[in-house]
Amino acid sequence: MMPYTNYRAMSDEDLASVVVYFRSLPPVRNPLPPTEMIFPVKYLIRGVPKPLTSPVPEILVTLDPVKRGEYLVRLVSCGNCHTPAVRGQQLPGMAFAGGFTRSGPWGSATSANLTPDPSGIPYYDEALFLEVMRTGFVKARHLSPAMPTMVTKNMSDDDLKAIFAYLRTLKPVQHRVDNSEPPTYCKLCRQKHGAGIRN
């Protein structure tokens, strides 16, 4: 679903820029049927939207790359895919530890552990991180198309460096995820994924 709970943190100035961009696009006539939420989601979502009651100020984080990275990670919704969840609820203590599986035309892929734990990505340096976000490759290994590098490849170097700086500050979480292995049950995230049995 649309990660509006993350977008609500977007500053008014950034949101205004998004509106200006959308208004610059050529119009397309494409009638769509009314949105229909399926059961039980239509009942669960009723109490979720909460109105904003005051402006969201521009976050002055340009001098602090970690804070800017945290802001960008929220807007890009990295945690939605890189944090395991059960019945839509993210597991406590597993933030950014991977384990969320997505399926599509490409097959199934489970998100990686982004924390600095040895089971995560401690071997990434800034240059490798930028290369991965731009190309979708970790050296010779191709990331699943579920990873939206079509979006991240267009981010500025400064923004990607800020995201990397923030990821380095995450609490290390030991959680092995390896898409090259067959899925097995993982007692930590209560999902099936490659290397799950080794957790």
VENDA-V599876 format. One record per backbone hydrogen bond with DSSP energy under -1.0 kcal/mol. NH is the residue of the N-H (numbers start at 0). CO is the residue of the C=O. Records with the same first field share a line. If there is no record, write none. Layout:
BEGIN
NH: CO + CO
END
This chain:
BEGIN
3: 1
5: 2
6: 2
7: 3
8: 5
9: 6
11: 55
14: 10
15: 11
16: 12
17: 13
18: 14
19: 15
20: 16
21: 17
22: 18
23: 20
24: 21
41: 37
42: 39
43: 39
44: 40
47: 44
60: 58
63: 60
67: 63
68: 64
69: 65
70: 66
71: 67
72: 68
73: 69
74: 70
75: 71
77: 72
81: 77
85: 88
88: 85
90: 83
93: 90
96: 93
97: 81
98: 110
101: 108
103: 106
106: 103
108: 101
110: 99
113: 95
119: 116
120: 114
123: 120
128: 124
129: 125
130: 126
131: 127
132: 128
133: 129
134: 130
135: 131
137: 140
140: 137
142: 135
146: 143
148: 146
150: 147
151: 147
152: 148
153: 150
154: 151
159: 155
160: 156
161: 157
162: 158
163: 159
164: 160
165: 161
166: 162
167: 163
168: 165
169: 166
177: 193
180: 177
183: 192
185: 190
189: 185
192: 183
195: 192
197: 194
198: 195
END
